[in-house]
Amino acid sequence: MVGDLKHGRTVHSLARILTLYKIREFRYVSMESLGMPQDVVDYVESKGIKQVSKWSVVGKVYNNYKFYLLYA
């Protein structure tokens, strides 16, 4: 998931809904100040899903990841 993860209600809902599927890992890409809220991180963790956060200027990270879902 990419973008403003802190304020984006759709990504909060998406993270919770995707825990219902067989997903092994979530990757979050945002500026550090706009990271996923701790309550969502804790919920996803409680479902046994690994989470990776990448703090960067988003444009510099695109080349290193394959994106299947892109929300900003």
DSSP file with accessible surface (Angstrom, degrees, kcal/mol):
  #  RESIDUE AA STRUCTURE BP1 BP2  ACC     N-H-->O    O-->H-N    N-H-->O    O-->H-N    TCO  KAPPA ALPHA  PHI   PSI    X-CA   Y-CA   Z-CA
    1    1 A M              0   0   21      0, 0.0    28,-2.7     0, 0.0     2,-0.4   0.000 360.0 360.0 360.0 139.8    0.0    0.0    0.0
    2    2 A V  B     +a   29   0A   3     69,-0.7     2,-0.3    26,-0.2    28,-0.2  -0.947 360.0  18.5-129.7 140.2    1.4    3.3   -1.0
    3    3 A G  S    S+     0   0   15     26,-2.2     2,-1.6    -2,-0.4     3,-0.2  -0.810 106.1   6.0 116.8-147.3    0.7    6.9    0.0
    4    4 A D     >  +     0   0   58     -2,-0.3     4,-1.1     1,-0.2     7,-0.2  -0.588  62.2 164.1 -80.0  87.5   -0.9    8.7    3.0
    5    5 A L  T  4  +     0   0    1     -2,-1.6    30,-0.2    29,-1.4    -1,-0.2   0.718  67.2  62.0 -80.5 -19.9   -1.5    5.6    5.1
    6    6 A K  T  4 S+     0   0  105     28,-1.2    -1,-0.2    30,-0.2    29,-0.1   0.916 118.3  22.1 -72.5 -44.0   -2.0    7.6    8.2
    7    7 A H  T  4 S+     0   0  116     27,-0.2     2,-1.0    29,-0.0    -2,-0.2   0.549  94.5 105.3-103.1 -10.3   -5.1    9.5    7.1
    8    8 A G     X  -     0   0   20     -4,-1.1     4,-1.4     1,-0.2     3,-0.4  -0.620  45.7-172.2 -80.8 102.3   -6.4    7.3    4.3
    9    9 A R  H  > S+     0   0  205     -2,-1.0     4,-2.2     1,-0.2     5,-0.2   0.827  82.5  61.1 -63.3 -31.3   -9.5    5.5    5.6
   10   10 A T  H  > S+     0   0   88      1,-0.2     4,-2.7     2,-0.2    -1,-0.2   0.901 103.8  48.3 -65.3 -38.4   -9.7    3.3    2.6
   11   11 A V  H  > S+     0   0    5     -3,-0.4     4,-2.3     2,-0.2    -1,-0.2   0.839 108.8  54.6 -71.5 -29.8   -6.3    1.8    3.2
   12   12 A H  H  X S+     0   0   37     -4,-1.4     4,-1.8     2,-0.2    -2,-0.2   0.951 113.5  41.5 -63.9 -47.5   -7.2    1.1    6.8
   13   13 A S  H  X S+     0   0   67     -4,-2.2     4,-2.8     2,-0.2     5,-0.2   0.904 113.4  53.8 -65.1 -42.3  -10.3   -0.8    5.7
   14   14 A L  H  X S+     0   0   25     -4,-2.7     4,-2.8     1,-0.2    -2,-0.2   0.924 107.0  51.0 -60.0 -44.6   -8.4   -2.5    2.9
   15   15 A A  H  X S+     0   0    0     -4,-2.3     4,-0.8     1,-0.2    -1,-0.2   0.924 112.9  45.9 -60.4 -43.3   -5.7   -3.8    5.4
   16   16 A R  H >< S+     0   0   82     -4,-1.8     3,-0.6     1,-0.2     4,-0.2   0.923 114.5  47.0 -67.5 -42.2   -8.4   -5.2    7.7
   17   17 A I  H >< S+     0   0   93     -4,-2.8     3,-2.1     1,-0.2    -2,-0.2   0.905 105.7  58.7 -67.1 -40.4  -10.4   -6.8    4.9
   18   18 A L  H >< S+     0   0   28     -4,-2.8     3,-1.7     1,-0.3     5,-0.3   0.714  89.2  73.7 -66.1 -16.9   -7.3   -8.4    3.3
   19   19 A T  T << S+     0   0   17     -4,-0.8    -1,-0.3    -3,-0.6    -2,-0.2   0.677  85.0  67.6 -68.5 -14.1   -6.5  -10.2    6.5
   20   20 A L  T <  S+     0   0  134     -3,-2.1    -1,-0.3    -4,-0.2     2,-0.2   0.591  96.9  66.4 -77.4 -12.0   -9.5  -12.5    5.6
   21   21 A Y  S <  S-     0   0  151     -3,-1.7     2,-2.1    -4,-0.2     0, 0.0  -0.608 102.8 -91.5-107.6 168.3   -7.4  -13.9    2.6
   22   22 A K        +     0   0  217     -2,-0.2     2,-0.4     2,-0.0    -3,-0.1  -0.499  66.1 151.1 -81.6  75.3   -4.3  -15.9    2.4
   23   23 A I        -     0   0   51     -2,-2.1     3,-0.1    -5,-0.3    27,-0.1  -0.908  29.7-169.5-109.7 132.8   -1.8  -13.1    2.3
   24   24 A R        +     0   0  222     -2,-0.4    26,-1.8     1,-0.3     2,-0.3   0.744  67.1  17.3 -91.9 -27.1    1.6  -13.5    3.7
   25   25 A E  E     - b   0  50A  56     24,-0.2     2,-0.4     2,-0.0    -1,-0.3  -0.994  52.2-156.1-153.2 139.2    3.0  -10.0    3.7
   26   26 A F  E     - b   0  51A  10     24,-2.5    26,-2.6    -2,-0.3     2,-0.5  -0.942  15.0-157.2-108.8 140.4    1.8   -6.4    3.5
   27   27 A R  E     - b   0  52A 114     -2,-0.4     2,-0.5    24,-0.2    26,-0.2  -0.978   5.2-162.9-119.5 126.0    4.3   -3.7    2.3
   28   28 A Y  E     - b   0  53A   3     24,-3.4    26,-2.9    -2,-0.5     2,-0.5  -0.916   5.6-174.0-109.1 130.9    3.7   -0.1    3.2
   29   29 A V  E     +ab   2  54A   0    -28,-2.7   -26,-2.2    -2,-0.5     2,-0.3  -0.980  31.9 109.6-127.4 116.8    5.4    2.7    1.4
   30   30 A S  E    S- b   0  55A   0     24,-1.9    26,-1.4    -2,-0.5     2,-0.2  -0.968  71.7 -71.4-165.4 173.7    5.1    6.2    2.6
   31   31 A M    >   -     0   0   97     -2,-0.3     3,-2.0    24,-0.2    26,-0.1  -0.511  54.0-111.9 -71.8 150.6    6.9    9.1    4.2
   32   32 A E  G >  S+     0   0  143      1,-0.3     3,-1.4     2,-0.2    -1,-0.1   0.872 116.9  56.2 -56.5 -37.8    7.6    8.2    7.9
   33   33 A S  G 3  S+     0   0   79      1,-0.3    -1,-0.3   -27,-0.0    22,-0.0   0.642 109.1  48.0 -70.7 -12.0    5.2   10.9    9.2
   34   34 A L  G <  S+     0   0   44     -3,-2.0   -29,-1.4   -28,-0.1   -28,-1.2   0.026  84.3 138.2-117.2  27.1    2.3    9.3    7.1
   35   35 A G    <   -     0   0   12     -3,-1.4     3,-0.1   -30,-0.2    -3,-0.1  -0.118  65.6 -73.6 -70.4 168.5    2.8    5.7    8.1
   36   36 A M        -     0   0   17      1,-0.1   -30,-0.2     2,-0.1    -1,-0.2  -0.378  59.0-103.0 -62.6 134.4    0.0    3.2    8.9
   37   37 A P    >>  -     0   0   28      0, 0.0     4,-2.1     0, 0.0     3,-0.6  -0.248  26.4-118.3 -60.5 148.7   -1.6    3.8   12.3
   38   38 A Q  H 3> S+     0   0  121      1,-0.2     4,-3.0     2,-0.2     5,-0.2   0.834 110.8  59.5 -61.0 -34.0   -0.5    1.5   15.1
   39   39 A D  H 3> S+     0   0   94      2,-0.2     4,-1.9     1,-0.2    -1,-0.2   0.900 108.8  44.5 -64.7 -35.6   -4.0    0.1   15.7
   40   40 A V  H <> S+     0   0    1     -3,-0.6     4,-2.6     2,-0.2     5,-0.3   0.930 113.1  50.9 -72.4 -42.2   -4.1   -1.1   12.1
   41   41 A V  H  X S+     0   0   25     -4,-2.1     4,-2.6     1,-0.2    -2,-0.2   0.928 111.2  48.7 -58.9 -44.8   -0.6   -2.5   12.3
   42   42 A D  H  X S+     0   0   79     -4,-3.0     4,-2.2     2,-0.2    -1,-0.2   0.901 110.7  50.6 -63.4 -41.0   -1.5   -4.3   15.6
   43   43 A Y  H  X S+     0   0   73     -4,-1.9     4,-0.8    -5,-0.2    -2,-0.2   0.946 112.3  45.7 -62.7 -48.1   -4.7   -5.8   14.0
   44   44 A V  H ><>S+     0   0    0     -4,-2.6     5,-1.5     1,-0.2     3,-1.0   0.918 112.3  52.1 -62.7 -41.5   -2.9   -7.1   11.0
   45   45 A E  H ><5S+     0   0  124     -4,-2.6     3,-2.2     1,-0.3    -1,-0.2   0.890 102.0  59.6 -61.7 -38.5   -0.1   -8.5   13.2
   46   46 A S  H 3<5S+     0   0   86     -4,-2.2    -1,-0.3     1,-0.3    -2,-0.2   0.730 101.1  56.4 -64.1 -19.9   -2.7  -10.3   15.3
   47   47 A K  T <<5S-     0   0  107     -3,-1.0    -1,-0.3    -4,-0.8    -2,-0.2   0.346 120.6-109.4 -92.2   3.5   -3.8  -12.2   12.1
   48   48 A G  T < 5 +     0   0   69     -3,-2.2     2,-0.5     1,-0.2    -3,-0.2   0.713  69.4 143.0  80.0  21.8   -0.2  -13.5   11.6
   49   49 A I      < -     0   0   12     -5,-1.5    -1,-0.2   -24,-0.0   -24,-0.2  -0.836  48.5-128.4-100.6 127.6    0.6  -11.3    8.5
   50   50 A K  E     -b   25   0A 131    -26,-1.8   -24,-2.5    -2,-0.5     2,-0.4  -0.446  23.8-157.0 -69.7 144.1    4.1  -10.0    8.2
   51   51 A Q  E     -b   26   0A  42    -26,-0.2     2,-0.4    -2,-0.1   -24,-0.2  -0.988   9.6-168.6-129.7 136.0    4.4   -6.2    7.6
   52   52 A V  E     -b   27   0A  44    -26,-2.6   -24,-3.4    -2,-0.4     2,-0.4  -0.990   6.5-161.5-123.6 127.2    7.2   -4.3    5.9
   53   53 A S  E     -b   28   0A  56     -2,-0.4     2,-0.5   -26,-0.2   -24,-0.2  -0.920   2.4-166.5-110.4 135.0    7.4   -0.5    6.1
   54   54 A K  E     -b   29   0A  83    -26,-2.9   -24,-1.9    -2,-0.4     2,-0.7  -0.974   6.2-159.4-120.7 113.8    9.6    1.5    3.7
   55   55 A W  E     +b   30   0A 107     -2,-0.5     2,-0.3   -26,-0.2   -24,-0.2  -0.861  43.2 104.8 -95.6 118.0   10.1    5.1    4.6
   56   56 A S  S    S-     0   0   37    -26,-1.4     2,-0.6    -2,-0.7    -2,-0.1  -0.981  82.2 -65.2-170.1 173.1   11.1    7.1    1.7
   57   57 A V    >>  -     0   0   90     -2,-0.3     3,-1.9     1,-0.2     4,-0.5  -0.731  57.1-130.9 -72.1 120.2   10.1    9.6   -0.9
   58   58 A V  H >> S+     0   0   29     -2,-0.6     3,-1.7     1,-0.3     4,-1.1   0.847 100.4  60.5 -52.7 -39.9    7.6    7.4   -2.7
   59   59 A G  H 34 S+     0   0   49      1,-0.3     4,-0.3     2,-0.2    -1,-0.3   0.811 100.3  56.3 -60.6 -27.7    8.9    8.0   -6.2
   60   60 A K  H <4 S+     0   0  156     -3,-1.9    -1,-0.3     1,-0.2    -2,-0.2   0.635 106.2  50.7 -78.8 -13.2   12.3    6.6   -5.3
   61   61 A V  H X< S+     0   0    2     -3,-1.7     3,-2.2    -4,-0.5     4,-0.5   0.703  83.0  86.8 -98.4 -21.3   10.8    3.3   -4.1
   62   62 A Y  G >< S+     0   0  100     -4,-1.1     3,-1.1     1,-0.3    -1,-0.1   0.835  83.8  58.5 -51.4 -38.4    8.6    2.3   -7.1
   63   63 A N  G 3  S+     0   0  153     -4,-0.3    -1,-0.3     1,-0.2    -2,-0.1   0.704 103.0  54.2 -68.9 -16.4   11.5    0.6   -9.0
   64   64 A N  G <  S+     0   0  115     -3,-2.2     2,-0.3    -4,-0.1    -1,-0.2   0.484 105.2  54.1 -97.1  -4.0   12.0   -1.9   -6.1
   65   65 A Y    <   -     0   0   47     -3,-1.1     2,-0.5    -4,-0.5    -4,-0.0  -0.944  66.8-135.6-132.1 152.1    8.5   -3.3   -5.7
   66   66 A K        -     0   0  170     -2,-0.3     2,-0.5    -3,-0.0    -3,-0.0  -0.926  29.4-150.1 -99.2 128.5    5.8   -4.9   -7.8
   67   67 A F        +     0   0   69     -2,-0.5     3,-0.1     1,-0.1    -2,-0.0  -0.881  29.0 166.9-107.0 128.1    2.5   -3.3   -6.9
   68   68 A Y  S    S+     0   0  197     -2,-0.5     2,-0.4     1,-0.3    -1,-0.1   0.680  79.5  30.8-103.9 -31.9   -0.8   -5.2   -7.1
   69   69 A L  S    S-     0   0   78      2,-0.1     2,-0.5     0, 0.0    -1,-0.3  -0.998  70.2-172.2-128.3 128.9   -2.9   -2.8   -5.2
   70   70 A L        +     0   0  103     -2,-0.4     2,-0.4    -3,-0.1   -67,-0.0  -0.950  11.8 163.9-129.0 112.0   -2.1    0.9   -5.4
   71   71 A Y              0   0   95     -2,-0.5   -69,-0.7   -69,-0.2   -63,-0.1  -0.987 360.0 360.0-125.7 137.2   -4.0    3.4   -3.2
   72   72 A A              0   0  116     -2,-0.4   -69,-0.2   -69,-0.1    -2,-0.0  -0.913 360.0 360.0-134.4 360.0   -2.9    6.9   -2.4
